[in-house]
Amino acid sequence: MDDQQWIHRIALSMLKGIGPVNARNLVAWCGGVDALFTDRAVRRSLGKVPGIGPVLSASIQDAAVVKAAEKELTYVRKHRLRMLFYLDADYPRRLVHCPDAPVLLFVKGAADMGPLRCVSIVGTRTPTEQGRHLCGSLVEGLAASGATIVSGLAYGIDIIAHRTALRCGLPTVACVAHGLDKLYPAEHAATAKELCAAGALVTELPSGSPFAPGNFPARNRVIAGLSDCTVVVESGPKGGSLITADIANSYDREVMAFPGRPGDERSTGCNRLIQQSQAHLITCAEDVLKLMDWLPQPKKKQPVQNSLFAELLPDEQVLVDAIRQQGKIDIDTLCHRSKMPQHKAAGLLLNLEFNGVVRSLPGKLYALN
């Protein structure tokens, strides 16, 4: 794909007042991204597109949007970022099913954005000692599953989840609410650097984007959408973790929460989620693995007779083959077919019976177990 096509994709994501849903509608109506910015007939008729109107149509046609996109592409190339567009095969497969997912993601780091298993872990920025322990134990317990850990790089539960994942050798993805030219909070810069080597930083916002309160709920939908399930470790009565849980539920993803003591403010949110059947109650990582059906499946035991057949003596194998062919067979017929004296066959059959390969039936018949 050439740079001009990427410029148009970036410009689409930067349009003012055009959210992800309308952006998709525009692309569908125009027959592609490039036509939106290059086809004069299409651009003249943008005001007729449902949900657009004359005001938004004018903003779409503002030449400044494409210039800003050109500048952003230069930044992306310079800092070797990845761009994941919603129509491309490498766009995160879980986000494909979210109607309001970003049309474009900027990614720093080589993490697989569509891993086999993915868990979002969120919670309060001021966890209790118990909350810290629960979060660490949760990630450690998920290590055997190989799940990618997703969170928001914030203080508290988020950063504990990321750091524990790194310590356990799990890939971890941090979704941030700003462009990748900055980092918030700055205190987590060292973790972010380590994280990019073993995971990724992800945002839908271009470089130079200002901090804005509305960025955080938007970021939370990416956290919820990237994962198979969302786990809330600790949460007060309000906060971003509850927003993430609510969004995950709207995406029909599993939500889980650790219960807390009644009256403990930092458990209020979790208890309410559980009480209102908006989250499964969990107490450990194994509960998550069970709910997601990620526990290792026990190997089916090989039938005793099959495991023993490889160890049979040649004469024993002759008898077993004859029994298998007949299904049930008496000793006289068995001796005739195997050309074996009865005393020898009887001794071999007794040994096979002791080893669980054959069983004797009424009427001096023998059959395989």
C-alpha positions in Angstrom: 0.0 0.0 0.0 1.4 3.4 -0.9 1.8 6.4 1.4 -1.1 8.3 -0.2 -3.5 5.5 0.8 -2.2 5.5 4.3 -2.6 9.3 4.4 -6.3 8.9 3.5 -6.8 6.3 6.2 -5.2 8.4 8.8 -7.2 11.4 7.7 -10.4 9.3 8.1 -9.5 8.6 11.7 -8.8 12.3 12.4 -12.0 13.8 11.0 -13.6 16.1 13.6 -17.1 15.1 14.8 -17.0 11.8 12.8 -16.9 8.8 15.2 -16.0 5.3 14.2 -19.6 4.3 13.2 -20.0 7.3 10.9 -16.5 6.8 9.5 -17.5 3.3 8.5 -20.7 4.5 7.0 -18.8 7.1 5.0 -16.4 4.5 3.6 -19.2 2.2 2.6 -21.2 5.0 1.0 -18.2 6.3 -0.9 -17.1 2.9 -2.0 -13.7 3.2 -0.4 -11.5 5.5 1.7 -9.6 7.1 -1.2 -12.8 8.2 -2.9 -13.8 10.2 0.2 -10.8 12.4 -0.3 -10.2 12.4 -4.1 -13.5 11.9 -5.9 -15.0 15.4 -6.5 -18.5 14.1 -7.2 -18.5 12.0 -4.0 -17.2 14.9 -1.9 -19.9 17.3 -3.3 -22.6 14.9 -2.2 -21.3 14.2 1.3 -24.1 16.3 2.8 -26.6 13.7 1.7 -25.0 10.9 3.7 -27.1 10.0 6.7 -25.6 11.4 9.9 -23.3 13.8 8.1 -25.1 16.9 6.9 -23.6 20.2 5.6 -21.5 21.1 8.7 -19.6 17.8 8.9 -19.4 17.7 5.1 -17.5 20.9 5.2 -15.1 19.7 7.9 -14.4 16.5 5.9 -13.4 18.6 2.9 -11.1 20.8 4.9 -7.6 20.5 3.3 -6.1 20.8 6.7 -7.2 17.2 7.6 -5.0 15.7 4.8 -2.1 17.9 5.7 -2.3 16.8 9.3 -2.5 13.1 8.1 0.7 13.7 6.0 2.5 14.9 9.1 1.3 12.0 11.2 2.5 9.5 8.6 5.9 11.1 8.8 5.9 10.6 12.5 4.7 7.0 12.2 7.5 6.2 9.7 10.1 7.9 11.8 9.2 6.0 15.0 8.5 2.7 13.2 4.9 2.4 14.5 2.4 -0.1 13.1 -1.0 1.0 11.8 -3.9 -1.4 11.9 -6.9 -0.4 9.8 -10.3 -1.9 10.3 -10.6 -3.3 6.7 -7.2 -5.1 6.8 -6.5 -8.7 7.7 -4.1 -7.7 10.6 -6.7 -5.6 12.4 -7.4 -7.3 15.8 -10.0 -10.0 15.2 -11.9 -9.4 18.5 -12.3 -5.7 17.7 -13.8 -6.5 14.3 -17.0 -7.5 16.1 -17.3 -4.2 18.0 -19.4 -1.7 16.1 -17.7 1.3 17.7 -14.1 0.1 17.5 -11.5 2.5 16.2 -11.1 2.6 12.4 -7.3 2.9 12.9 -4.9 1.9 15.7 -1.3 3.1 16.2 0.8 0.3 17.7 4.3 0.5 19.2 5.7 -3.0 19.7 5.5 -6.3 18.0 2.8 -8.0 20.1 0.3 -10.2 18.3 -2.9 -8.2 18.5 -5.0 -11.2 17.8 -3.6 -13.8 20.2 -5.2 -17.2 21.0 -6.2 -15.9 24.4 -6.5 -12.4 25.8 -7.5 -11.1 29.3 -8.1 -7.5 30.3 -7.4 -6.7 33.9 -8.6 -3.4 35.4 -9.3 -1.9 38.7 -8.8 1.0 41.1 -5.7 3.3 41.0 -5.4 3.0 44.7 -5.6 -0.7 45.5 -5.4 -2.3 48.9 -2.6 -4.7 49.8 -5.1 -7.4 49.3 -6.0 -6.0 45.8 -2.3 -5.9 44.9 -1.9 -9.5 45.9 -5.0 -10.7 44.1 -3.9 -9.0 40.9 -0.4 -10.4 41.0 -1.7 -13.9 41.8 -4.2 -13.7 39.0 -1.6 -12.9 36.4 0.8 -15.6 37.7 -2.1 -18.1 37.6 -2.8 -17.2 34.0 0.8 -17.7 32.9 0.3 -21.4 32.0 -2.5 -20.5 29.6 -0.2 -18.1 27.7 -2.9 -15.4 27.7 -1.9 -11.9 26.6 -2.7 -9.4 29.4 -4.3 -6.1 28.5 -4.7 -3.1 30.7 -4.4 0.7 30.6 -0.9 1.5 32.1 -2.5 3.5 34.8 -1.6 3.6 38.5 -2.7 0.8 40.7 -4.1 -2.4 39.3 -3.2 -1.6 35.7 0.5 -1.3 36.3 0.6 -4.3 38.6 -1.0 -6.4 35.9 1.5 -5.2 33.3 4.6 -5.7 35.5 3.5 -9.1 36.7 2.9 -10.2 33.1 6.4 -9.1 32.2 7.9 -10.9 35.1 6.0 -14.1 34.2 7.0 -13.9 30.5 3.5 -13.1 29.3 2.9 -10.7 26.4 1.1 -7.6 27.6 -0.6 -4.7 25.8 -1.2 -1.3 27.2 -4.0 0.8 25.8 -3.3 4.5 26.3 -5.6 7.6 26.1 -3.1 9.8 24.2 -0.8 9.8 21.2 2.4 7.7 21.2 4.5 10.9 21.3 3.9 11.2 25.1 3.4 8.9 28.0 1.0 9.2 30.9 1.8 8.6 33.7 5.5 9.5 33.1 6.5 7.4 36.1 5.7 4.3 34.1 8.1 5.1 31.3 10.6 2.3 32.2 7.7 -0.3 32.3 6.4 1.1 29.0 9.8 0.6 27.3 10.1 -2.9 28.6 6.5 -3.6 27.6 7.2 -2.5 24.0 9.9 -5.2 23.7 7.5 -7.9 25.0 4.1 -6.5 24.0 2.8 -3.2 22.7 1.5 0.3 23.4 -1.8 0.9 21.6 -3.8 4.0 20.9 -6.3 5.3 18.4 -5.1 8.9 18.8 -2.4 10.5 16.6 0.7 12.2 18.0 0.1 15.7 19.4 -3.4 14.9 20.6 -4.3 16.9 23.7 -5.2 15.2 27.0 -9.0 15.2 27.3 -11.3 13.5 29.9 -13.3 11.9 27.1 -10.2 10.0 25.9 -10.3 7.7 28.8 -13.7 6.1 28.3 -12.9 5.8 24.6 -9.6 4.0 25.6 -11.6 1.7 27.9 -13.6 0.4 25.0 -10.4 -0.7 23.3 -9.3 -2.5 26.4 -12.6 -4.4 26.5 -12.8 -5.0 22.8 -9.3 -6.5 22.5 -10.0 -9.3 25.0 -12.0 -12.5 25.5 -12.9 -11.4 29.1 -12.4 -8.5 31.5 -11.5 -9.0 35.2 -12.1 -6.3 37.7 -9.9 -6.7 40.7 -10.9 -3.8 42.9 -13.2 -0.8 42.2 -15.0 1.9 44.0 -18.6 2.8 43.3 -17.5 4.8 40.2 -14.5 4.7 37.9 -13.0 3.7 34.6 -12.9 0.0 35.5 -16.7 -0.1 35.8 -17.0 1.6 32.5 -14.7 -1.0 31.0 -16.8 -3.8 32.5 -20.0 -2.2 31.2 -18.6 -2.0 27.7 -17.3 -5.6 27.8 -20.8 -6.7 28.7 -22.2 -4.7 25.8 -19.7 -6.6 23.5 -21.0 -9.9 24.9 -17.7 -10.6 26.5 -17.3 -12.4 29.8 -16.8 -10.1 32.9 -15.5 -11.3 36.2 -14.8 -9.7 39.5 -13.2 -10.4 42.9 -15.7 -9.9 45.7 -14.7 -7.8 48.7 -15.8 -7.0 52.3 -19.1 -5.2 52.6 -18.4 -1.6 53.5 -15.0 -1.6 51.9 -15.2 1.3 49.4 -12.7 -0.2 47.0 -14.8 -3.3 46.7 -18.1 -1.5 46.2 -17.9 -1.7 42.4 -17.0 -5.3 42.3 -19.7 -6.4 44.7 -22.3 -4.4 42.8 -21.2 -6.0 39.5 -21.6 -9.5 41.1 -24.9 -8.6 42.9 -26.4 -7.3 39.7 -25.3 -10.4 37.7 -23.0 -8.2 35.5 -19.9 -10.2 36.5 -19.0 -13.7 37.6 -17.6 -14.0 41.1 -14.1 -15.3 41.0 -11.5 -15.9 43.7 -8.5 -17.0 41.8 -7.0 -17.5 38.3 -8.3 -21.1 38.1 -11.9 -19.7 38.2 -11.1 -17.6 35.1 -9.6 -20.6 33.4 -12.7 -22.7 34.2 -15.1 -20.0 33.0 -13.2 -19.6 29.8 -12.8 -23.3 29.3 -9.0 -22.8 29.2 -7.9 -25.6 31.6 -5.8 -28.3 30.0 -7.9 -31.1 28.8 -6.9 -34.5 30.4 -5.5 -36.9 27.9 -7.8 -39.7 27.1 -6.5 -42.9 28.7 -5.4 -45.4 26.1 -7.3 -48.7 26.4 -5.4 -51.2 28.5 -5.4 -53.7 25.7 -4.0 -51.3 23.2 -1.2 -50.3 25.5 -0.3 -53.9 26.2 -0.6 -55.1 22.6 2.8 -53.6 21.8 4.3 -55.7 24.6 2.8 -59.1 23.6 4.9 -62.1 22.8 4.6 -63.5 19.3 2.4 -66.5 20.3 0.3 -64.2 22.5 -0.2 -61.9 19.5 -1.4 -64.8 17.4 -4.1 -65.6 19.9 -5.1 -62.0 20.3 -5.4 -61.6 16.5 -7.6 -64.7 16.3 -9.9 -63.5 19.1 -10.2 -60.0 17.5 -11.2 -61.5 14.2 -13.8 -63.7 15.8 -15.0 -61.4 18.5 -15.8 -64.3 20.9 -14.1 -67.7 20.5 -13.8 -71.0 22.3 -10.5 -72.5 23.2 -10.8 -75.4 20.8 -11.5 -73.2 17.8 -8.7 -70.9 19.0 -6.2 -73.8 19.1 -7.3 -75.0 15.7 -6.8 -71.5 14.1 -3.5 -70.8 15.8 -2.2 -74.4 15.3 -1.2 -74.3 19.0 -1.5 -77.2 21.5 -4.3 -76.6 24.0 -2.0 -76.7 27.1 0.2 -74.0 25.6 -2.8 -71.9 24.5 -4.4 -72.2 28.0 -1.2 -71.0 29.7 -0.9 -68.0 27.3 -4.6 -67.1 27.7 -4.2 -67.2 31.5 -1.3 -64.7 31.3 -3.3 -62.5 28.9 -6.3 -62.5 31.3 -4.0 -61.5 34.3 -2.7 -58.6 32.2 -6.2 -57.4 31.3 -6.0 -58.1 27.6 -8.6 -60.8 27.4 -11.5 -62.0 29.6 -13.0 -65.4 29.9 -16.7 -65.9 29.3 -19.2 -68.6 30.2 -18.9 -71.6 27.9 -15.1 -71.5 27.8 -15.2 -68.5 25.5 -12.7 -65.7 25.3 -13.0 -62.1 24.2 -10.8 -59.0 24.2 -11.2 -56.4 27.0 
